Amino acid sequence: MNISMGHCMMKLGGLGAVLLAAVVMSGCAPTKPQFDVAVETMKGSKKARDKVTTDCIAKFNKKGVEGAALVLDVPERDAKRVACQRIVAAMTDGRLSYEDLQAMMRGKPTPKIVRVMQGR
């Protein structure tokens, strides 16, 4: 199973990089069953969570790092890691749903998504 789907991710900038980083984890416009399989895999596999986090980190560009640092209120040097760890954790524990992912993919972040990204 290929969870990363990194070949589908474009270079993103600003807040979009933070909010759309979940696409890296669940593929290009995933279906609900694909999303559910990715989440269940991450729940049971630290290796899968680590791989998805690493792939997510690799997709940030400079503007994305700056946007992530601003939204997450962390230093730029930590922004990619923190954003990706929070996305993976939120997907795994059910705080980030398929519907949330779809909203992010449409570029329509919600207050819930911002809270997840800020770790609250």
C-alpha positions in Angstrom: 0.0 0.0 0.0 1.3 3.4 -0.9 0.2 5.9 1.7 2.4 8.8 0.8 1.2 9.6 -2.7 3.9 12.2 -2.8 3.9 12.3 -6.6 0.5 14.0 -6.5 1.5 16.9 -4.3 2.3 20.2 -5.8 4.6 22.7 -4.2 2.4 24.9 -2.1 2.9 28.2 -0.4 1.5 30.0 2.6 -1.4 28.7 4.6 -2.2 26.3 1.7 0.9 24.3 2.5 -0.2 23.8 6.0 -3.8 23.0 5.3 -3.3 20.9 2.2 -0.5 18.8 3.6 -3.1 16.2 4.5 -3.4 15.5 0.8 0.1 14.0 1.0 -1.2 11.5 3.5 -4.4 10.4 1.9 -3.6 10.7 -1.8 -4.8 12.7 -4.7 -8.5 13.4 -4.2 -9.0 10.3 -2.1 -12.3 8.5 -1.8 -13.7 8.0 1.6 -12.7 4.3 1.6 -9.1 5.3 0.7 -9.0 7.9 3.5 -10.4 5.3 5.9 -7.8 2.7 4.9 -4.9 5.3 5.3 -6.2 6.3 8.8 -6.6 2.7 9.9 -3.1 1.9 8.7 -1.6 4.8 10.6 -3.5 3.9 13.7 -1.8 0.5 13.8 1.6 1.3 12.4 4.1 3.8 13.8 6.2 3.1 10.7 3.3 4.3 8.5 2.8 7.4 10.7 6.5 8.2 10.5 6.6 7.7 6.7 3.6 9.9 6.1 5.1 12.6 8.4 8.4 12.4 6.5 6.7 12.6 3.2 4.6 15.6 4.4 7.7 17.4 5.6 9.4 17.0 2.2 6.5 18.8 0.4 6.9 22.2 2.0 8.5 25.1 0.2 9.9 28.3 1.8 6.6 30.2 1.6 4.8 27.2 3.0 7.2 27.1 6.0 6.6 30.8 6.6 2.8 30.3 6.5 3.0 27.2 8.7 5.1 29.1 11.3 2.6 31.9 11.4 -0.5 29.7 11.8 1.2 27.3 14.2 3.0 30.0 16.2 6.3 28.1 16.1 9.8 29.0 14.8 10.2 28.4 11.1 12.8 25.7 11.7 10.1 23.7 13.5 7.1 24.5 11.3 7.2 21.6 8.8 7.7 19.0 11.5 5.0 20.4 13.8 2.4 20.8 11.1 2.9 17.3 9.7 2.9 15.7 13.2 -0.3 17.5 14.1 -2.0 16.5 10.8 -1.0 12.8 11.3 -2.1 12.8 14.9 -5.4 14.5 14.1 -6.1 12.0 11.3 -5.2 9.1 13.5 -7.3 10.1 16.5 -10.3 11.1 14.5 -10.1 14.9 14.9 -9.4 15.4 11.2 -12.2 13.8 9.1 -12.6 13.0 5.5 -14.9 15.9 5.2 -12.2 18.2 6.8 -9.7 16.9 4.2 -12.2 17.7 1.4 -12.6 21.2 2.8 -8.8 21.7 2.8 -8.6 20.4 -0.7 -11.2 23.0 -1.8 -9.1 25.7 -0.1 -11.8 26.3 2.5 -10.3 25.9 5.9 -12.7 25.9 8.8 -12.2 27.0 12.4 -11.9 23.3 13.4 -9.1 22.8 11.0 -7.2 25.8 12.3 -7.7 24.5 15.9 -6.3 21.1 14.9 -3.3 22.8 13.2 -2.7 24.9 16.3 -2.8 21.9 18.5 -5.9 23.0 20.5 
